[in-house]
Amino acid sequence: MLRYTLMRLGIFVGCLVVVWGLVYSGVAPRGLGDSNGMWVVMLALVVSAPISFVVLRKERDRASVQVVQRVDRMKSNLEANRNQEDEAADAATGNVSGETPSEVPGDVSGARSRTA
């Protein structure tokens, strides 16, 4: 992931240098008033985006696989923690069969009143 980010930043910096050279040599138009710096940065962003999209395709796919693996690992850890908490709560209440507390005999917290 860091490698992809650094490669993308490198392409942007390269485009920034080229655009800056083109603007100050008069080949590309200058920005209005004091906006010339912003114009150069925005033009470099517009030029570097499609270049990065094409050139860094394989690296982006590798980074995507790493992100998916990390998310899957986090989901499985979260599920394992959730199961441990459920088991601990069941053990603390004496509910070992996986029933909800309202189904446990003698528990009136979830039961309806039958005196109607």
Sequence and secondary structure as in RCSB ss.txt:
>XXXX:A:sequence
MLRYTLMRLGIFVGCLVVVWGLVYSGVAPRGLGDSNGMWVVMLALVVSAPISFVVLRKERDRASVQVVQRVDRMK
SNLEANRNQEDEAADAATGNVSGETPSEVPGDVSGARSRTA
>XXXX:A:secstr
 HHHHHHHHHHHHHHHHHHHHHHHHTSS   SGGGHHHHHHHHHHHHHHHHHHHHTHHHHHHHHHHHHHHHHHHH
HHHHHHHHHHHHHHHHHHT  S   GGGSTT  SS      
